[in-house]
Amino acid sequence: MRGIPDSATFSSVGMEINPGQILSLALATVPTMLTVLIGILINVSRLTDLRSHMDSRFDEVIGARLKHLEER
């Protein structure tokens, strides 16, 4: 039976993370986080625009129906 090579075994020796590695990981994730945040904010503003447009259209329809009822 074959054994596991020494290079494939897990060892905690030499696995310390230095501050430079932490900084590089943090800097690598910042653009992605900013892109997602900007996308969320744009999406929310578009939903707000849609909501105001739908409200104005519903107000027009309701106004037209009320006007039609008043004419009777």
Buried (B, 14 or more C-beta within 10 A) or exposed (E): EEEEEEEEEEEEEEEEEEEEEEEEEEEEEEEEEEEEEEEEEEEEEEEEEEEEEEEEEEEEEEEEEEEEEEEE
